[in-house]
Amino acid sequence: MAAHGFNDYVFERRVERGRPDGTTEAGRIDLYKRGCFILEAKQSRLRGGKKAVSEGQMDLFATPERGATDTTVSGLDHVMVQARRQAERYAASLPSDHPYPPFIIACDVGRAIELYADFSGHGRHYAQFPDARQFRIELSHLASQGIRELLRAVWEQPQSLDPAQKTAKVTREIAGQLAEISKALEGRGFEARDVAVFLMRCLFTMFVEDVGLLRKKGFTELLTKCLVDPTRFTFEIDDLWLHMDRGDYSPGIGERLLRFNGKLFKNAVSLPLTKDEIRRLRDASDADWRDLEPAIFGTLFEQALDPIERKRLGAHYTPRTYVERVVDATIIEPLTEDWVGHQSAAERAIRNGSTAAAIHEVEDFLRHLASVRVLDPACGTGNFLYVALRRMKQLEGEALKLLQDIGGEEAVARVAGISVKPDQFFGMELNKRAVEIAELVLWIGYIQWHMRTRSTVPPEPVLGSSDHVQAKDALITWAGYPHPQLKRDALGKPVADGQGNELYVYPNAISADWPEADFIVGNPPFVGGKDIRGRLGAGYAEALWSANPKVNPAADFVMYWWDHAAELLVRKGTRLRRFGFVTTNSITQVFQRRVLERRLADASPVSLVLAIPDHPWTKASKDAAAVR
């Protein structure tokens, strides 16, 4: 009966697995519930028992000899790795009308289970759930009602555990509060940028309070105190931020603070708020900021500060699962392959009795991961960069967990300084406000995932001051950049178009340089080829075409990003491994196709790894486009 197509909740569910030679072989999922999970069970062996049975024998219904259970950590970890890999293969082998389950479960019978999740629906990267410190559930943990409720949700309502579902509503509500404060401050004459920086500092202070880098409710209590006397608000907040910058004793919080430093708190100055505005800020501070989605918040926060977009606050943003689909295919899949190689080498070393060699393999991967550079040359408020950072921190968490299993806390302590950090992520963006938000999003994401994967606070200063997200044009540069020149006639007078708008020229335009990166990813702006001159100006269009003579002028704007990345990918000595963009749904049409064909048929051709057909894509802007 297990082979029957309607067995959607069953033991020993039959699936057909493909072989490299094109044939198939039958496999059986130990426990399967359609749309919920795949569970693969193994059983480790006792220390001093007989040699561990093979992967095929160590499943739920195998019958190793009594006493054949290994109580060593490495034995447990080995069978769990095998169970996870087998479950992932089964997920890819499900019938086409069965969705990828959001969870796979690895089980060492009678000892522990491990949870891995992928809520994207694409099954391309199951990660430890909820994080590297809590994904393993020991048998004794089942006494906890919270753990039992978690497992009940995995069995019955797995999508309810998607962090994006939990955080999106709260994020919108908080962004709405900030929008009201922003509108009121600008109405009193404060500059939009000053308001933006002020609110970003408030946001970050709320966040570090909830993740434990500032005394619990210390900032919230300070705001409550200011409700009694609003005239003290600027003094109290300025004083707090001064001590956060220095890393010394804060009278307002009542303890010595970590040294945050960084550009965010350098010469920090608050803005005066009314009692009602302080209450709004205090209400926002009351929310739980630990699990907020920085990528979503960046987009919403930018809207909250844009008078035109405020009325549409939260109506559109790029869904995280869409971003993940591009990031996973471009960045995480090759890095996961790297990790599996090191992981397998560590397992072999353990079986050969060399713990030191196994530790060395994991340390090598962590160093490799900490050296990877990611670029988004159209980064906006940092959504793609944040998701890339989060995914890489999840891989780091897996490696740290294995390192702890092999060598204990001492081994983990030796790699305390080896970590995925924001200065590995590079962005290019014309909007200066978006650049500031992107930097903040990266630092929030880094701290958030550091606290989930490490047992120590981040090293001081907590915030770096690198300028890896730059406000600059990603496609061209010119003499006198960033300032274009007025177009003048023979008499030196400015030239205007038919509507009286002054025209500009971009002399000696050439392609812009991009920072070196291992991976390039992003969602460049959509402008149809026929609209480039009208939307960007005749002068800019001419400069763009002049700097990119091999790209047909009728090609859509996004194809200039694609072509530049393709050139870098085949350049001699490049460190670039892969790039992935959201492009236009007209990419199969003649002018876009010519850009691809030239690179695909070149003497040193690029190759397509993944192409996604038309995809609904909502954007936090006035324009929306169908994309590929």
ZAMARGU-4260 file (C-alpha; in steps of 0.2 Angstrom, whole numbers, plus 5000, padded with zeros to 4 digits):
<rodrens>
0) 5000/5000/5000 | 5015/5012/5003 | 5017/5013/4984 | 4999/5020/4981 | 4998/5037/4974
5) 4985/5043/4987 | 4995/5038/5002 | 4999/5055/5008 | 5002/5051/5027 | 5011/5034/5027
10) 5026/5024/5033 | 5037/5017/5019 | 5031/5029/5006 | 5038/5022/4989 | 5047/5035/4977
15) 5057/5033/4962 | 5075/5040/4963 | 5084/5045/4947 | 5102/5038/4944 | 5116/5047/4934
20) 5114/5034/4920 | 5095/5039/4917 | 5088/5024/4925 | 5078/5024/4942 | 5078/5015/4958
25) 5065/5013/4971 | 5067/5021/4988 | 5056/5021/5003 | 5053/5036/5014 | 5052/5031/5032
30) 5038/5042/5037 | 5029/5055/5025 | 5015/5067/5026 | 5011/5077/5010 | 5014/5096/5012
35) 5022/5094/5029 | 5037/5083/5031 | 5048/5069/5026 | 5056/5059/5041 | 5071/5048/5039
40) 5076/5038/5054 | 5092/5029/5058 | 5100/5021/5073 | 5118/5024/5079 | 5127/5010/5088
45) 5134/5007/5105 | 5152/5011/5110 | 5161/4995/5109 | 5148/4987/5098 | 5150/4979/5081
50) 5154/4990/5066 | 5140/5002/5062 | 5128/4995/5048 | 5127/5003/5031 | 5116/5018/5027
55) 5103/5006/5019 | 5102/4996/5035 | 5102/5009/5048 | 5084/5015/5044 | 5068/5015/5054
60) 5064/4997/5051 | 5081/4989/5051 | 5085/4977/5065 | 5103/4979/5071 | 5109/4968/5085
65) 5103/4973/5103 | 5116/4985/5110 | 5122/4991/5093 | 5119/5010/5097 | 5134/5022/5097
70) 5133/5034/5111 | 5147/5045/5105 | 5143/5062/5098 | 5152/5058/5082 | 5141/5042/5080
75) 5125/5052/5082 | 5131/5066/5071 | 5136/5054/5057 | 5119/5045/5056 | 5110/5061/5057
80) 5120/5068/5042 | 5115/5052/5032 | 5097/5054/5037 | 5096/5072/5032 | 5105/5069/5015
85) 5093/5054/5011 | 5078/5064/5016 | 5084/5078/5004 | 5086/5066/4990 | 5068/5059/4993
90) 5061/5077/4993 | 5068/5079/4976 | 5061/5062/4970 | 5043/5066/4975 | 5029/5065/4962
95) 5028/5081/4952 | 5011/5085/4959 | 5018/5084/4977 | 5025/5100/4984 | 5042/5100/4992
100) 5038/5098/5011 | 5043/5113/5022 | 5051/5101/5034 | 5063/5086/5034 | 5066/5077/5050
105) 5082/5067/5054 | 5079/5055/5068 | 5091/5044/5078 | 5078/5032/5086 | 5077/5034/5105
110) 5090/5048/5106 | 5086/5064/5096 | 5078/5072/5081 | 5084/5086/5070 | 5073/5099/5061
115) 5077/5107/5044 | 5066/5119/5035 | 5064/5127/5018 | 5048/5137/5017 | 5051/5143/4999
120) 5042/5128/4991 | 5057/5125/4980 | 5067/5112/4991 | 5084/5119/4987 | 5091/5123/5004
125) 5084/5115/5020 | 5092/5124/5034 | 5093/5120/5053 | 5076/5126/5061 | 5074/5137/5070
130) 5093/5139/5071 | 5109/5130/5074 | 5107/5131/5093 | 5089/5124/5094 | 5087/5113/5079
135) 5091/5097/5088 | 5078/5090/5100 | 5084/5077/5112 | 5073/5064/5119 | 5072/5072/5136
140) 5066/5089/5128 | 5050/5081/5124 | 5045/5084/5142 | 5043/5102/5137 | 5026/5108/5132
145) 5034/5121/5120 | 5043/5107/5111 | 5028/5096/5109 | 5018/5111/5102 | 5032/5114/5090
150) 5031/5096/5084 | 5012/5097/5083 | 5014/5112/5071 | 5027/5103/5060 | 5014/5088/5059
155) 4998/5099/5056 | 5002/5117/5052 | 5020/5118/5046 | 5018/5135/5037 | 5013/5143/5053
160) 5031/5141/5058 | 5037/5151/5044 | 5046/5166/5052 | 5041/5177/5037 | 5023/5174/5042
165) 5026/5179/5060 | 5036/5195/5057 | 5028/5203/5042 | 5012/5209/5051 | 5022/5216/5065
170) 5035/5224/5054 | 5021/5233/5044 | 5013/5240/5061 | 5030/5246/5067 | 5034/5254/5050
175) 5017/5263/5051 | 5022/5270/5068 | 5038/5277/5061 | 5029/5284/5046 | 5018/5295/5057
180) 5033/5301/5067 | 5043/5305/5051 | 5028/5314/5044 | 5026/5325/5059 | 5045/5329/5060
185) 5046/5334/5042 | 5030/5344/5045 | 5040/5354/5058 | 5054/5358/5046 | 5067/5344/5049
190) 5076/5338/5034 | 5071/5321/5028 | 5089/5314/5029 | 5090/5320/5047 | 5074/5312/5051
195) 5079/5295/5043 | 5095/5294/5052 | 5087/5298/5069 | 5074/5285/5066 | 5087/5272/5061
200) 5096/5275/5077 | 5080/5272/5087 | 5076/5257/5077 | 5094/5249/5080 | 5093/5254/5099
205) 5076/5244/5100 | 5084/5229/5092 | 5099/5228/5103 | 5089/5230/5118 | 5079/5214/5113
210) 5093/5203/5108 | 5102/5206/5124 | 5116/5219/5120 | 5107/5232/5130 | 5099/5230/5147
215) 5082/5222/5144 | 5069/5236/5143 | 5082/5249/5146 | 5077/5260/5131 | 5059/5257/5133
220) 5060/5262/5151 | 5069/5278/5146 | 5056/5282/5134 | 5042/5279/5147 | 5052/5291/5159
225) 5052/5304/5145 | 5033/5303/5144 | 5032/5311/5161 | 5043/5326/5155 | 5045/5326/5136
230) 5057/5341/5137 | 5070/5328/5143 | 5069/5317/5128 | 5083/5325/5118 | 5095/5325/5133
235) 5091/5307/5138 | 5093/5300/5121 | 5108/5310/5116 | 5117/5304/5132 | 5112/5286/5129
240) 5119/5286/5111 | 5135/5295/5116 | 5139/5281/5128 | 5134/5268/5115 | 5147/5276/5104
245) 5160/5276/5118 | 5156/5260/5126 | 5156/5267/5144 | 5144/5269/5159 | 5126/5276/5154
250) 5117/5285/5168 | 5101/5283/5159 | 5102/5264/5157 | 5112/5261/5174 | 5126/5250/5167
255) 5141/5250/5157 | 5137/5248/5138 | 5145/5239/5124 | 5155/5250/5112 | 5144/5250/5097
260) 5154/5264/5088 | 5152/5264/5069 | 5145/5278/5058 | 5128/5276/5065 | 5132/5283/5082
265) 5146/5295/5078 | 5140/5313/5083 | 5123/5306/5086 | 5110/5319/5089 | 5091/5316/5092
270) 5076/5326/5087 | 5063/5334/5099 | 5047/5324/5100 | 5030/5328/5107 | 5022/5317/5120
275) 5011/5308/5108 | 5026/5305/5096 | 5036/5298/5111 | 5022/5287/5115 | 5022/5280/5097
280) 5041/5277/5099 | 5038/5268/5115 | 5024/5257/5108 | 5036/5252/5094 | 5049/5248/5107
285) 5037/5237/5116 | 5037/5225/5101 | 5048/5210/5101 | 5062/5215/5089 | 5073/5199/5090
290) 5065/5190/5075 | 5060/5205/5064 | 5064/5203/5046 | 5077/5216/5042 | 5075/5214/5023
295) 5057/5218/5024 | 5059/5232/5036 | 5072/5240/5025 | 5060/5242/5011 | 5045/5247/5022
300) 5056/5259/5031 | 5061/5268/5015 | 5043/5269/5011 | 5039/5276/5028 | 5051/5290/5024
305) 5045/5294/5007 | 5030/5306/5007 | 5023/5299/4990 | 5024/5281/4995 | 5018/5283/5013
310) 5000/5280/5008 | 5005/5263/5001 | 5015/5258/5016 | 5017/5239/5017 | 5006/5236/5001
315) 5021/5229/4991 | 5038/5222/4995 | 5049/5209/4987 | 5043/5193/4996 | 5058/5184/5005
320) 5054/5168/4997 | 5057/5176/4979 | 5073/5183/4985 | 5079/5167/4992 | 5075/5158/4976
325) 5088/5168/4967 | 5100/5169/4981 | 5100/5150/4984 | 5103/5146/4966 | 5117/5158/4964
330) 5126/5158/4981 | 5120/5144/4993 | 5120/5129/4981 | 5139/5131/4977 | 5143/5135/4995
335) 5133/5120/5001 | 5143/5109/4989 | 5159/5116/4996 | 5152/5112/5014 | 5147/5094/5010
340) 5165/5091/5003 | 5172/5097/5020 | 5159/5088/5030 | 5162/5072/5021 | 5181/5073/5024
345) 5178/5077/5042 | 5167/5061/5043 | 5180/5051/5035 | 5193/5058/5047 | 5182/5053/5062
350) 5180/5035/5056 | 5199/5034/5054 | 5201/5040/5072 | 5208/5057/5068 | 5198/5070/5078
355) 5211/5083/5074 | 5210/5081/5056 | 5191/5082/5057 | 5192/5098/5066 | 5204/5105/5054
360) 5192/5101/5039 | 5178/5111/5048 | 5189/5125/5052 | 5195/5126/5034 | 5177/5128/5028
365) 5173/5142/5041 | 5188/5151/5035 | 5182/5149/5017 | 5165/5155/5021 | 5172/5170/5030
370) 5182/5175/5014 | 5167/5174/5002 | 5162/5191/4994 | 5145/5195/4988 | 5140/5210/4977
375) 5123/5217/4973 | 5126/5231/4960 | 5108/5237/4962 | 5105/5234/4980 | 5091/5246/4985
380) 5089/5244/5004 | 5099/5228/5005 | 5086/5214/5003 | 5096/5202/4993 | 5112/5206/5003
385) 5103/5202/5019 | 5096/5186/5013 | 5113/5181/5007 | 5121/5185/5024 | 5107/5175/5033
390) 5109/5160/5022 | 5128/5160/5024 | 5126/5162/5043 | 5115/5147/5043 | 5128/5137/5034
395) 5141/5144/5047 | 5129/5138/5061 | 5129/5120/5053 | 5148/5120/5053 | 5149/5127/5071
400) 5137/5113/5077 | 5148/5100/5069 | 5163/5108/5076 | 5155/5108/5093 | 5150/5089/5091
405) 5168/5084/5087 | 5178/5095/5098 | 5167/5103/5111 | 5166/5121/5116 | 5185/5122/5116
410) 5185/5119/5097 | 5171/5132/5094 | 5181/5145/5105 | 5196/5143/5094 | 5186/5150/5079
415) 5178/5164/5088 | 5186/5177/5077 | 5181/5168/5061 | 5164/5173/5056 | 5153/5179/5041
420) 5152/5198/5043 | 5144/5213/5034 | 5160/5218/5027 | 5159/5203/5015 | 5144/5211/5007
425) 5145/5225/4994 | 5132/5235/4986 | 5130/5249/4973 | 5114/5260/4974 | 5111/5278/4968
430) 5099/5282/4982 | 5109/5288/4997 | 5095/5285/5009 | 5093/5267/5003 | 5112/5265/5005
435) 5111/5270/5024 | 5096/5258/5026 | 5105/5244/5017 | 5120/5246/5029 | 5109/5246/5044
440) 5099/5230/5038 | 5116/5221/5036 | 5122/5225/5053 | 5105/5220/5061 | 5105/5204/5051
445) 5123/5200/5056 | 5119/5203/5075 | 5103/5194/5074 | 5112/5178/5067 | 5127/5180/5077
450) 5116/5178/5093 | 5108/5163/5086 | 5123/5154/5081 | 5136/5159/5094 | 5136/5159/5113
455) 5146/5175/5115 | 5141/5193/5111 | 5149/5201/5095 | 5167/5208/5097 | 5168/5227/5100
460) 5166/5238/5092 | 5149/5230/5088 | 5146/5240/5072 | 5160/5242/5059 | 5162/5257/5049
465) 5167/5250/5032 | 5159/5259/5016 | 5155/5243/5007 | 5138/5249/5001 | 5141/5264/4990
470) 5130/5277/4983 | 5136/5276/4965 | 5131/5272/4947 | 5133/5254/4944 | 5134/5255/4925
475) 5144/5270/4919 | 5156/5283/4925 | 5162/5299/4916 | 5174/5314/4917 | 5168/5324/4932
480) 5158/5310/4940 | 5146/5311/4949 | 5141/5327/4941 | 5135/5328/4923 | 5138/5344/4913
485) 5125/5355/4906 | 5124/5354/4887 | 5128/5370/4879 | 5126/5377/4862 | 5140/5385/4851
490) 5138/5402/4861 | 5140/5393/4878 | 5122/5394/4882 | 5113/5380/4891 | 5102/5369/4879
495) 5084/5364/4884 | 5072/5351/4877 | 5055/5355/4870 | 5048/5356/4887 | 5061/5369/4893
500) 5071/5356/4904 | 5090/5358/4903 | 5100/5344/4895 | 5115/5336/4902 | 5130/5327/4894
505) 5141/5314/4902 | 5158/5316/4894 | 5170/5301/4891 | 5158/5289/4898 | 5165/5271/4901
510) 5158/5256/4910 | 5159/5257/4929 | 5171/5246/4939 | 5162/5234/4951 | 5170/5227/4967
515) 5178/5210/4966 | 5166/5197/4972 | 5163/5178/4972 | 5145/5180/4968 | 5134/5193/4961
520) 5115/5194/4964 | 5101/5206/4963 | 5086/5214/4956 | 5091/5228/4944 | 5078/5242/4940
525) 5066/5238/4926 | 5066/5250/4911 | 5061/5244/4894 | 5073/5248/4880 | 5061/5259/4871
530) 5059/5270/4887 | 5078/5272/4892 | 5080/5289/4884 | 5063/5296/4890 | 5065/5289/4908
535) 5084/5292/4911 | 5087/5307/4899 | 5094/5308/4882 | 5112/5312/4889 | 5112/5297/4900
540) 5105/5286/4887 | 5119/5291/4874 | 5132/5289/4887 | 5126/5272/4892 | 5125/5266/4874
545) 5143/5273/4871 | 5150/5264/4885 | 5142/5248/4880 | 5144/5247/4861 | 5141/5228/4861
550) 5124/5229/4869 | 5110/5233/4857 | 5102/5250/4861 | 5085/5243/4861 | 5089/5230/4875
555) 5080/5233/4892 | 5090/5242/4905 | 5092/5226/4916 | 5102/5218/4902 | 5117/5230/4905
560) 5119/5223/4922 | 5118/5205/4915 | 5131/5209/4901 | 5143/5217/4914 | 5142/5202/4925
565) 5144/5190/4911 | 5160/5199/4906 | 5167/5198/4923 | 5163/5179/4924 | 5173/5175/4909
570) 5187/5187/4912 | 5204/5179/4915 | 5209/5177/4933 | 5191/5182/4939 | 5186/5176/4956
575) 5168/5177/4951 | 5159/5160/4952 | 5141/5163/4948 | 5129/5177/4946 | 5110/5178/4946
580) 5098/5192/4942 | 5080/5195/4942 | 5078/5201/4923 | 5064/5205/4911 | 5050/5194/4905
585) 5055/5199/4888 | 5072/5191/4889 | 5067/5178/4876 | 5063/5192/4864 | 5075/5197/4850
590) 5085/5212/4858 | 5087/5204/4875 | 5091/5187/4867 | 5105/5194/4857 | 5114/5200/4873
595) 5113/5182/4880 | 5117/5173/4863 | 5133/5183/4862 | 5139/5178/4879 | 5133/5160/4877
600) 5141/5157/4860 | 5157/5166/4864 | 5174/5158/4864 | 5174/5158/4883 | 5155/5156/4885
605) 5145/5157/4901 | 5132/5143/4904 | 5115/5145/4912 | 5113/5136/4928 | 5094/5140/4932
610) 5081/5150/4922 | 5064/5153/4930 | 5049/5157/4919 | 5038/5171/4921 | 5036/5175/4940
615) 5024/5186/4949 | 5035/5199/4958 | 5028/5213/4969 | 5040/5228/4972 | 5040/5242/4984
620) 5039/5256/4971 | 5027/5264/4959 | 5032/5252/4945 | 5028/5233/4945 | 5035/5221/4932
625) 5033/5203/4926 | 5050/5196/4928 | 5061/5180/4924
</rodrens>
